[in-house]
Amino acid sequence: MADVGTVVVVLGLLPFLALLLYGARRALEAHRDVAWGVLAGLLAFLAIGHGMAALLVGHPLLSGTAGEGVALIVLAGGLGFGLWASWEIIIRPVPRPGPFVAGLAWASAAYLGLHSLSDGLLLGEALVAADPEISIDAVTIGATVVHRIAEGALVVIPALAAAWRVGRSLSLLSLGMFVVPGAALMAAILQLPLSGMTVSAIAFGVRSFLPAIEAGFGLVLLMGGFLPQALASNRTRWIAAAAVAFLAIAFVHGLVE
């Protein structure tokens, strides 16, 4: 058993381990297409697969508590905002001063923050439980470490491509700490002095809106950022790398869940 608050903080810190990739800079440069293919596979699962799954699971729950109209507005509003925000960071500034991959690093950091915020929402429920502890074992710990390092790699690999120093990547990876305010937000919502139905509607609304933003944001990042970088090599092995990464992160996520 582990204290939920401690777990939340550790989750926020784990993406910093992706800085170890700086030691593999030359290998990543030599296999650039594979590196970007791996990122594409990771993001395809995290944003499109998992993000949309969370949204579609939360939609009927929100519809049952707040009404179908509100649920549809949350769904469309979140997706639309995510698409717009990612477009503004990645696509609109072209041509831009500096390398295009620098914009991808900023966008990837924003995605890490969104994803971490969503993860925190789930843990926020455990914070207000009668027994604020969760059961963990060696498999769960190992899978969680791999999972969060992979999310950190979404930021570090574009940062390496943009020739950023460690300090700059370190500051962007700090957005992984958004898991902490995410947990605090959900805990605060669940303790609101309102009727049970109203609290449920707010909680389901937030848990649907953030995954919707994440899915929309990730779609543009994937299609307008990671895939073009992988395709630039005019090779096809990135496809295999993306497929392996997609399968691996899905398996790891299954162990965590």
N, C-alpha and C positions, 0 to 999 in steps of 0.2 A: 504494500500500500504506500501511496505517496501523497503528500499534501498538494492540493490542486494549485494553490498559489505558487508553490515552488515549480511545479510542472509548467505553468504558464510562463514564468520567467525564463526557465531553461529553454523552452521552445523558441522564445524570442532571441536567445543568444546563439542557438545552433547554426543559423545561416552564416554566421561569421566564419565557421570552419571552411566555407567555400574559398576563403582567401588562400588556402593551401594550393589551389590551382595555379597561383602565381609561380609556384615551383615547377609547373609543367608548361610554362609559356611556350617554349620552343616546340614541344610535341603538339600543342594545340595549333600553333601556327603552321606546322608541317601537315597537319590533317584538318585544315580549316573546314572543309566540307562536312567531315564527320562530326566535328564539334557543333556546327550549326544544325546539322541533322538531329543530333541528340537533343538540342534545345527545342527544336520543332516538335519532336516526339513528346518531350516532357510537357510542353505548353499545351499540345493538343489534348492530352489527358487532363491536366490540371484545370484548364480554363474551359475548354469545349466539353470534355467528357464529364468531369466531376462537377464543374461549375453549373452546367446546364442540368445535371441530374439533381443537384441540390435545389435548384430553382424550380424544377418540375415537381419535386416532392413537396416543396413548401407551398406551391401555388394552390392546390386544393385545400390545404390547411388554412391558408389566409382567406381563401374564398368562403370557407365555411364559417369563419369568425367575423370577417369584415365585408363580405359580399363579393360577388363575381366582378362587379365593376371596379372596385378598389384593387382587387387582385390583378386584373388585366392592366390597370394603370401602373401598378408597381412593376409588373413584368416588362411592359413596353418602356416605361420610364427608365428603369435600370439598364436595360439593354441599350437603349438609345443614348443614355448618358455615357455608358462605357465606350460605345463606338465613337462618339464624338470626342471624348477626352483622349482616347488613344490616337485618333486621327490628328488632333491638334498637336500632339507631342511628336508623332512620327512622320506623318505625311505632309501636313501643311507647311512646316518650316523649310521644305526643300525648294530651291537650293538654300543651304544654310552655311554659316561659317563653321569650319571644322568638319570632321568625318561624320558620315551618316550614322555609323555605328555608335557614336556618342549619344545620339537621340535614342537609339535602341537601349542603351544602358540606362538612361533616365526613365524610359518607358518600362523597362523590366523592373526597375526599382519600385516604380509606382504599382506595378502588378504584384510584386512581393508584398508591399504594404496592404493592398486590397485582400490578397489571399490570407495573409496573417490575421487581418482584422476579422475575416470570416471564420477562421479557425478559433479565434478567441471567443466568438459568440457561442460556440458549442461548449467550450469549457466554462463559460460564465454561468451556465445552468448548474454545473457541479459546485461552483463557489457558494451558492446559496442553499445547497442541499443540507439535510440534517447532519450528514457525516461528510464534510468536504474533503474526502480522500478518494483516490481512484486506484484501481488495481493495475499494476504494471509488472512485466517480467522481462527477461533478457531479450526475447524475440521482439517485444513491443518497443523496448528501448533502442535496439539496433535498427529496427525498421524506421523508427521516428528520426533517428540521427541521419540515416541515409536520405530520408524524405526531405528533411529540412536543408541538408547540404545541396541536394538537387535543386531546391528552390533558390538557394543562394547562388548556384552556378548560373542561373538565368541572368543574374546581374553581373557576375564576375567575368564570364566569357566575353560579353560585349564590351565590358570595361577594358579587358586585355586587348581586344581588337582595336579599341580607340587609344591604346597606349597610355591608359591612366595609371597613375601610381597607386600603391596600396592604400594610402590614406584616403584617397577619393572614393575608392571602392568600399572602404570601411564605413564611410559616412552614409553611402547608399544602402548598405546592408543593414544599417540601424533601423530601416523601415520594417525589418522583420520583427522588431519589438512591438509593432502594432497589435500583436496578439494580446498584449497586456491591456490596452484600452478597450479592445474588443470584448474581452472577458468582463471587464469592469462595466462596460455599457450594458451587456446582457444581464448581469447581476443587478444593476440598478433598475432596469426595466421590470424584471421579475418581482422587485420589491416595491413597485409603485402602489400607492394607496388608492387603487382603482378596482373596479369589478374584475372578476376572473376572466370574463369574456373580453373585456377591453385590453387587459394586460396581454392576453393570448394574441389578440389581433395585432398589437404593437410588436410583440416579439416575432410573430410569424412574418409581419411586414418587413422588419429589419433583416430577418434571416432570408427573405426572398430578394430584397432589393440589392443587398451587397453581392450575392452570387450572380445576379443579373448584370450588375456593373462589371464584375470580374469576367463573365463570359463575353460580353461585348468588347471590353477592353482587350482581352486575350485574342479575340478573333482578328482584329486589326494588327496586333503585334505579331501574330503568327503569319498572316497572309501578306502584310506589307513590310515585315521586318525579317523574321527568321528564315522564311522560305526563300525570299530573294537572295539572301546571303548564302544559303546552301546551294542554290541553283547557279550562283556566279562561277562556280568551279567547272561547270560543264561536265561534271561526272555524275554518276548515278548511285554511288555507294552511300550517299547521305540518306537515301530512302531506307536502306537496310538499317542504318544507324538510328533513324527516326522510329522505325518499327520496333527495334530492340528496346529503345528508351521508353517507348509507349508501353510495351509489355512489362518492362521491369518496374516502372513507377506504378503501374496498375497493381502488380503483385505486391510491391512494398506497401502501397496504400491499403490493400486488403489486410495485410498483417497489422497495420496501425489501427484500422477501424475495428 
